[in-house]
Amino acid sequence: MPRLNVSVTLDITVVDEDEFRLAAHNKAAEEGDADPGRFMLVGQTTLGECAQMLLDPGCLIGANIDQSSYEDLYLLEE
């Protein structure tokens, strides 16, 4: 069977940074991450790293995730 590659791009807006970081922390803790507390620390992790933790399930049914990456986009408030 030929290998079929798919690329997905998501742009998200974080409306509650504290809740977003807490969700990343909780998922990391559930997965046995050695230092899930880093997701709560602004100086240690970015929102992009939090998004990667939350949105990259590690595996999909019938597929492998070859890589995931993030880019933090800081926009000026309107």
WOKA-V344646 format. One record per backbone hydrogen bond with DSSP energy under -1.0 kcal/mol. NH is the residue of the N-H (numbers start at 1). CO is the residue of the C=O. E is the energy in kcal/mol with one decimal. If there is no record, write none. Layout:
BEGIN
nh = (NH:NH)
co = (CO:CO)
e = (E:E)
END
This chain:
BEGIN
nh = (20:21:22:23:24:25:26:27:28:29:30:31:32:33:38:39:40:41:44:45:50:51:52:53:54:55:56:60:63)
co = (16:17:18:19:20:21:22:23:24:25:26:27:29:28:35:36:37:38:41:41:46:47:48:49:50:51:52:63:60)
e = (-2.4:-2.7:-2.3:-2.4:-2.0:-2.7:-2.8:-2.3:-2.5:-2.5:-2.4:-1.9:-1.4:-2.8:-1.5:-1.6:-1.6:-1.2:-1.5:-2.0:-1.7:-2.7:-2.4:-2.1:-2.2:-2.9:-1.7:-1.3:-1.8)
END
